[in-house]
Amino acid sequence: MATVDDPCPVFNLLQLSGERERQKYSCPFFLFSQTSVKGLMASKLHQLQAKASQASQFVAKHGTSYYKQLLEQNKQYIQEPPTVEKCNELSKQLFYTRLASIPGRTESFWKELDYVKNMWKHRQELKVEDAGIAALFGLECFAWFCAGEIIGRGFTFTGYYP
């Protein structure tokens, strides 16, 4: 029968031979006995707890001053009074401001498209530098597409998970 202090289950068979026989063999699975591993883990746990305690004390001491400093530096962006109603109003303003910017963005898109069409019509006058920039842009678009596909497949290169 295995006991808690056994360093390795293989030594269960050697218990009949006595402690001297047991000391002759080394366990192929563990370098330390379970008691020394437990002691090592306990000391590491104690060190981790001490570091966590130091970090929480630092945050408790300096966190409020950092928070106040951050608010002071960015007070021009703070809306008074900071209520839920004010936040809802600001989110609606943001939504409708972005909605109102759609016509300007579509106009900009069509201008860019007309520029590309014009460049394609006059491609004989195209410089190598412009062609290189266009090729790099196309390569970047393809790279972002591939990255999105890999992320969408769950970070696999060869296919989807079953």
HUHU-V413846 format. One record per pair of residues at least 24 apart in sequence whose ideal C-beta (glycine too) atoms are under 6 Angstrom apart, sorted by sequence separation. I is the first residue (numbers start at 1). J is the second residue. D is the distance in Angstrom with one decimal. If there is no record, write none. Layout:
i: {I/I}
j: {J/J}
d: {D/D}
//
This chain:
i: {7/7}
j: {33/34}
d: {4.1/5.5}
//
